[in-house]
Amino acid sequence: MNLAANLLTALVALLHLWFLVLEMFLWTRPAGRRVFKLTPEFAQQSRVLAANQGLYNGFLVAGLAWGLWLGADGFAIKLFFLGCVIVAGVFGALTVGRKILFIQALPAALAFALLWLGR
């Protein structure tokens, strides 16, 4: 159970690393605009906000990586950062689009549950 929880936690961290890249570096480029369905004008106008959002995703990655690096001693850290991802995913689903619930919150919730059950 712990291995599955850690693998899923690592997947969540990798997803958020990808979100960081999309928001900080690809937002105004064709790949970023395609993912977020942005016009070139809106992407350019909102690029600073997107970079800020990407930075926050980086903090989630750092927290999850820290918890994974600590192994069993990182239990509470992993729970905290997975909880942050779940809350952000639910908020995003409510305010932006339902798809975020499945891309962001669901993997984190599964990792959280597996981590909790494996303690």
Stockholm file with secondary structure:
# STOCKHOLM 1.0

chainA/1-119         MNLAANLLTALVALLHLWFLVLEMFLWTRPAGRRVFKLTPEFAQQSRVLAANQGLYNGFLVAGLAWGLWLGADGFAIKLFFLGCVIVAGVFGALTVGRKILFIQALPAALAFALLWLGR
#=GR chainA/1-119 SS CHHHHHHHHHHHHHHHHHHHHHHHTSTTSHHHHHHHTCCHHHHHHTHHHHHHHHHHHHHHHHHHHHHHHTGGGGHHHHHHHHHHHHHHHHHHHHHTCTHHIIIIIHHHHHHHHHHHHTC
#=GC SS_cons         CHHHHHHHHHHHHHHHHHHHHHHHTSTTSHHHHHHHTCCHHHHHHTHHHHHHHHHHHHHHHHHHHHHHHTGGGGHHHHHHHHHHHHHHHHHHHHHTCTHHIIIIIHHHHHHHHHHHHTC
//
